[in-house]
């Protein structure tokens, strides 16, 4: 190696080593502070609730605003998400239930929100995620609620209404589908495994590139990847996590028809979230069956200048052709305009259930 080059690199590497030692010392100081926070909470009867969604949302927001570069905002958020995750684990190791198996987009959403420190518990259904949290087998649950291409996840909406758990957070995950296989080339594949929803989201690409290939629907993308990992003449549609978990080649990347395809997930728990300054509130309500009833549900939000970001109707379990309405609004239920709107809504609606207020996803 050129001696001048070696001298310059040696100096830079020594500087990096020194910075790494400083970073480690600062991380250790932060971890000790986190442990002291746990002791203070314990003295005041708040032990067992170390995760505060509004606090973590504020930290990540402030870090993003202070970021001087050259790291992009997403990288900075990811780094600090992991730091907070590791510090939180010193106070109380968390258990997070999600729709499994391992390698699903639900797992990716869970890790995006909580970092890698918790114990992640895959469940066989969305119902089982709710049950795991309700029975305290898990501290939190992560459930899909809507996809930008395929719409609302009805089972999640029904379970939010049926259970007493609260929504304390949300995650937005960009969904990128890849064609995966043990085979090095697409021409070697004779069968395609995929979840039915992914087949729909990649419909046009598949028709243009793999119209001849038999399509086999399976229970999840992770299951599709697992099956492809056991058959050299098959391929699967799945995400990055499944590709790494099962050691599959990416024969084609980002094959979803909609480049903006994303899924929204909710975080469920026994507790809600405080005001973060950039919040959403989710609720479900019903209206009497008379002219103008739905208008009556929406008018309180307009009257109090509360922005509504989502309205979804869903058949009610009580009778034929009766509906409940799922509504997302901007703001926390403790904000004055939101509180006023909700008070008016309760006077007009057949019933109102606040599902939770929580920090809006970044």
N, C-alpha and C positions, 0 to 999 in steps of 0.2 A: 504494500500500500504506500502511496506517495506520503513522504514524511510531513509535508506541510498540511495535507489533508488530515493525516492522523493527529497532528497537533491541534488543529481546529476542532475536530470531532471530540478529542479528549477533553478539551476545555468545556465544550457544550455539554458533554455527558456528565462531567463533574458538577456543572451547574444544575442539571436535571436531578442528579442524585441529591444535591443539597435541598432543592425544592421539594423533592419527594419526602425527605425527612421532616421538613416544615409542615407539609400537608398531613403527614401521619400524626404529628404532634397536635395539630389543630383538630383533626378528626377525633383523636383521643380526648381532647378537652371537650369537644361537643358531646361525645358519648358520656362523659362523666356528668355533664350538665343534664343530659337526658335522664340519667339515673337519679340525680337529685330531684328532678321534676317528679319522678315516680314516688320518691319518698315524701315529698310535699303533698302530693295527691293522697297518699295513704294516710297521712296525718289528718287530712280534712275529709276522710271518708269517701274519696273518689278512686280508690284502688280498683283495678279491674276495667277501667275505661281509659286506657292510654291513648287510643286513637281518636283524635279530634279532627274530623274532616275539614271543618272551616279553617282551623289553624294550619293544616298542611297545605290547603289550597292557597292560603295567603302567603306562606313561605315560598311555594313554587312560583307564584305570580310575581312576588318581589324579586326573586332571583332572576327570573326572565327579564324583568324590567331593568335590572342592574347589569345584565350581561354585557361586557365590553367587547366580546369576540376574542379570538376568532371562532370559538365554538358556536355552532348554530343553536338556536333556542331549544330545539328538541333534544339535542345532546346534553345541554346544561340541565334541563328538566330531568332527564333520565339519570344523570349522575347524582343529582341531589335527591331524587326519588329513592335511589338505592341507599344513600347515606341515611336518610330518615328511616327507611325500612330497617336497616341494621341497628340504628339507635333505638327504635321502637321495640325491637326484639329483645334488647337488654332489659327493658321495663316489663314487658309481657309478650312472650311468643304468641303470635296470632295463628288461628286456624281459619282458612278461607275455603268455603265450598263453592264449586262451580260445576257447570254442565260438562261432564266428561265425555269420553275418556281423555287421558293426557294427550296433548298435541292439538286440542281444539282451539278455535278462535276465542272461546270463553276462557280458556286458560291464559291465552295471550292477553286478553283484557284484564284478567285478574292480576297478572304480573305487571302490567302497565300501571295499574292503579296502586297496588300495594308493594311493588318491588319484589325482590326474590327471597326475602328473609322469612315470610310466613310458611307454615305448612299448608300445602294446597291439597284439598280433598275432592277428587272427581266424583260426581254423582251421576246416576244413570238417567235422571230426568230433572226437569225444572222443579217439579213437585218435590223431589227429594232434596233439592237445594234448600227450598223453604223449610222442609222438615228438619234438616240438619241444623239450621240456624235456630229454629223455634225450640228444638230440644237441647240447645246449647252444646251440640257436638261440634259446632263451628261458631266462631265469633261473627263472621260476616259471610254473606252469600253474594255471588255475582251471576246475574241472570240477563239474557238478551230480552230487549223490549221492542225494538223495531229495527228494520233494515231499510236503507234508502231505496232499494230496488223492490223488495218483496213486501214491505209494509210492516204492520204491527204483528207481534208475537202474541196470539190470543191467549195461550195458556198462562203466560206471565201476567197479563192483565187480569185474568180471572183469579189467579192466586193472590195478587195484590189486594183484591177486593175481599177475598175469603179469609186471609190471615191478618193477624194483628201486628206483624212486623212493619217497620218503617223504612222508607227510602232515605239513605243518608249520603248518597253520592251517585255519580254517573260517570261512565267512560265512553268515549267515542273511539272506535277502532276502524281504521281503514282496512278494508277486506281485499287482500290480493290473493287470487287463486293461481296456483301453479300446477302444471302437468308434471307429475312425479312418477318415477319408475326405477327399477333396478337396471332396466335395459338402457344402453347408451343412446339409442335412437328411437324416434317415434314409430318407425316402420316395423320394429320388432314387437310392438304391442298388439295384442289380439282381443283385449277386453278392457273396459274402463269402469272403475269403481268410483262412486261419488255419492254424497248426500243429495237428495232431490232438489234442495234449494240451490245448491251450487250448480247443479245441472241447468237449472233455470237461469242462473246469473251468468253462465258461460254459454248459453244456448247458441248464439250467433257464431261464436268462435268455433264451437264444436261442429256446427253444421258446415262451416267453411273448411275446416281442417281435418276433422275426424268423423265425417258423416257415416262412414262405413263401419265404425267400431261399435260393437254391442255395449250398451250402457247399463250398468248394474247399480241400482240405488241401494245404499246401505245406511246405517243409523247415524253416522257422522263422518265428517271428512277425515278425522283421525283414524276411524275404523277403516275407511277406504285406503289410507296410507298403509295401515298395518297389513291389510290383505295384499296390497301390491308388493309389500316387502317380502312376501312369502311366495311370490309367483313372478318369475322372470319374463313372462309373456303378457303381463298386464300393466296398467298404469292407473293413476288415481288423480283426482283433483283435491288439493289440500293446500294448506298454508306453510309458511316458513318453519313454524315450530314442528309440524308433523314431518317435514322433510328432514330436519336435523335429528328428530327422535328416532326415525326409522332408517336413516342413512340412504335416502333416495336421491337420484339425480333429478335435476330440474330440466325436463325436456323442452318446456316452454314456460315463460314467466308472465305473470299479470294477464291472464287470459279472460278475465271478467269483461263482459260487454260494456259495462258502465265504469269508466275510469275513476269516478267519484264514489264508487260503491263503499258504503260504510255501515257499520252496525252500532247501535247504541245499547249499552248495558247499564243496568241499575245495580247499586250496592244496597243490600238489605241487611237490617240489623234490628236489635231490640231498642236502639236509641236513634234519635234524630241528629241533626247537625245545627250548630248555631249560625249566626249571620256571618258571612264571609265578605259581603260587599258585592259579590257577583253570583247571585243565587237563582235557583229555580224552585218552584213549588209544584208538586203533582197532586192531583185530587181526582176523585170520582164522585159523580152526583147523578141524581135522577130527576125527571120532570114529570108532572102530572100530564095525562094524555088529553090535552086541550089545545086549541089554536094559540100560537104564540108562545108556547111553553119553553121551547128551546131558546127563543129570543130572550125570554125572561132569565134564563140561566146565564146568558152571555152579557146582558146589559150591565150588571154590576161592575164588570171588568172595564168596559168602555167608559162608564160613568166616573170611575176612579182612576182612569188613565193607566190601567195595568195591561201590559202587553201579553197577549195569549200566543204561545208558540205552537200549541198542538191541541187538536180536538179530535177525538176518536170515539165513535159509537160502538157499542157492544151489546148483543142480546142479554137481557137480564135473566136470571135463573128463575124468577118468580112467576112468569107467565108468557104466553105466546105473544109476539109482536110488542113486547115491552123492552125498553133499552135503558142502559146506563151510559154516561158520557165521561170519558177520561180526558182531563184537561191539564195541560202544562202551562204555567204562567211564569213570567220573568219577575223575580223578586222573592224574598223570604216571607213566610207567613207572619213574621214579627215586624216587617216593614209596615209603616202606617197605611199607605195606599192599599197594599195587599190585604192587611187586616180588615180595613173598611169594606173592601170588595167581598171578602169572604163572609163578613157579617151580613151584608145584604143578600148574598147568595143563600145563606142558611134560612133566611126568611121566605125565600121563593121556592127552593128545591124541595122535592120529596124527602131526600136525605143527602148529606154531604159527608164524605170521608176524606180527610187530608192524609194522603199517602206519605208525604214528607216534604220538607224543604232541605235543600242541599246545594253545595257549590256546583256551579255550571262547569261542565267539562271544557278543557282548553283544547 
